[in-house]
Every structure is written in C-alpha cells, then in structure tokens.
Amino acid sequence: MRSPCCELDHERFERRKLEFYSDGRVGGACQGWSIGETELGSVAVPALSEINQMPEFEGEVLSKADFEELWIRHARGAGS
C-alpha cells in the first residue's frame, strides 16, 4: 500500500511527489528526477473533494511548509 503526497502547480499538475509505502520505503519524483517506482502523473489531479468521494482514498490538504519539510527529509539530492 502507498500514500502519495504531491505539490501541484496552478493547473493541478504534479510538480513534486512523494509516495510513502507501508513497508517504510519512500519514493519521490520531480521534473528530471525520480527514486524508486515513483513518477509524476501525466494528467491534472482532480479536486480533493472528488478524490475523497472514492472509498479507497482519504486525502487532506498539506501546507506548503509541511510538504517542504517532508521533501527535504525524504528527497535528498532531488531537483526542486
């Protein structure tokens, strides 16, 4: 099982992404860089309210500062 965490641009495309796996692994991706199996999506991300209508998801908004802290901790060596 994996839990994605994404930074989106103004058109809702993924700029940076982290994926947290139940076994403790963390994958990451940004333009021109990736680790593990993680890749940026090729389509715009739906609104959170739409995602949360699906029973398998429980998304929440993460502040820019909180995402940046996670990115620094888990994506060392990545571009930004």
N, C-alpha and C positions, 0 to 999 in steps of 0.2 A: 504494500500500500504506500502511496506517496501523497504528500500535501504540497501543492505548488504555492509559491509566493511571488508575485510579479509586480514590477514597476511598469506602468503603462504610459504611452505618450498621449498627446491631446486627441488622437484619433482612435485610442483604445488598443493600439498595437503594443505588444510586449517590447519593452526596452531592455530590461534585465529580469532574470527569472532565477529563483532558487527552488529546488524540489527536495523536500525532506522525506526520507524513507523510514519505514518502521524499524528497520534494522540499524538505524543510526547514520547511514550514508547521506551525504548531501550532494546533489548535482547542481550545476549552475550554468548559465549562458547569458551572453550579451553579444552585440554585433562583433563578429570575428573571433569569438572565444566561447568554448564550452568545456565542461568537465562531466564525465560520466555520460549518461544517455540523454541528458537534458538538452533541449533545443528550443529556440524561440518559436512561438507559433507563427503561422503564415497568414492568419486571418485576425480581424479585430476581435477582442474579447467582449462577450455580451455584458450587459449591465449586471451588477451583483444581484439585484433583485430577481433577474431572470435565471441566473445560475442557481440561486438558492431555492428556486421552485423545484429543482431536481432533488429527490430524496437522498441521493448519494453525496451531496455537497452541503457544506455549512461554511460558506465564505464570510469573511468580515473585512472591513476596511482597516488597513495598516497605515500608520502615519509615515510620512516621508522619512522622518528621523529614525523610526523603528526599522524600516526597511534598510536604510543606510547602515545601521548598526549590524543587522544580520548579514548584509552584503560584505562588509569589512571583515566580519568574523569568519564567514564561510567561503568567500570567493577571492582569497588572496591571489594576487598575480593576474587578476582579470582586468580587462579594459573597463572603462566606465561609460 
